[in-house]
Amino acid sequence: MLPPQGMLKGKMTPLDPVQLTRQLVDIESTTYNEGAAGAFLASFLTARGFLVETTPVPHEPGIETASPRLNVYAAAQAEPPDIVFSTHIDTVPPYIPSSEDADYIYGRGSCDAKGIIAAQIAAAERLRALGVRAGLLFVVGEERDSAGARIANEHPKGSRFLINGEPTDNRLALASKGALRVLVEARGKMAHSAYPELGESATAKLVYALERILKVELPYEEDIGPSTLNIGVINGGYAPNVIADYASAQLLVRLVGDAGATKTAIVAAASPDAQVEFTLEIPFARLRAVEGLPTMIAAFTTDVPALPAWGEPLLLGPGSIHVAHTPHERLAKRELYEAIELYVQVALRLAGREQPEPAAWAGA
């Protein structure tokens, strides 16, 4: 691991965002195992002169890990911040250590979202020097269920704006899709496959139910696009010569608009062959624009809907979502440095401190 950044002979050493990104990537922090990364951030931010608070986040029942989970909040002042930068500490598996070349930082979390953490800390330091009250909120569990964000929402700091970081190619997201996680279960009767009339195939029932669910008409928003449905996991059966008595599938719907009609339609499509349970629901969100900044629509889901108490939300960050969650995750160093400038300029505008010149958005 690279050496820490902090005080040197009584003076604050300049923050190197590339080095910090690599330090964070090299700390394995898949969901439910974020403890070491949270502890590192708390120590790092304290050494950089921030006032730091940590908040424990309980594990889900049945999750076994030795790693305590915690959210990290930091600010340069005790007074309520005008703007809070936020993103998540956790990553998806598998762990991939950091590396770099002249143009990119590689590794798990490099763009989703440890490079974003580094950019936000660098921006907060710039704003501190300019006298702008900015906070930092780093949470756990975004890749699973926004558990950290929901805990953080119980402890707001009075901020007017929340700038959430996700890989948006340094474009401001006008909306982010919601998420509807669906468990479909079919039950039957076990029997020898030579005598199917003596059994009742749960796997066949599940196939029939999924076929109908795939035909459900999903919501569409003219300026956003369509909802999408993915059958991510299918389980069931014991062997080809056994009639299965249980089968299940896990689905994820990326939603635009309200979830109510979609939930009703999925339940109806599954019946009578299977039963449906909705295990997670995160609403679709429309977000604030900033004049002069390029925009996009986020087809993914974020912590933003779980943090309404932290101020009016914006969504902005370096990196491409298309390489996140892949073996080839990477972040361009150029984008990392551009993100720092963008975060500073957007925060200044929101705080009423500066109207950026058009050149401030160049290359975004």
ABEGO torsion letter per residue (X at the ends): XBBBBBBBGGBBBBBBAAAAAAAAAABBABBGAAAAAAAAAAAAAAAAGBBBBBBBBBBBBGBBBABBBBBBBBBABABBBABBBBBBABBBOBBBBBBBBAABBBEBGAAOAAAAAAAAAAAAAAAAAAGBBBBBBBBBGAAAAGAAAAAAAABBAGBABBBBBBBAGGBBBABBBBBBBBBBBBBBBBBBAABAAABBBAAAAAAAAAAAAAABBBBBBAAAEBBBBBBABBBEEABAABBBABBBBBBBBBBBEBAAAAAAAAAAAAOAABBBBBABBBBBBBBBBBBGBBBBBBABBBAAAAAAAAEBBBBBBBEBAAABGBAABBBBAAAAAAAAAAAAAAAAAAAGABBBBAAAABGX
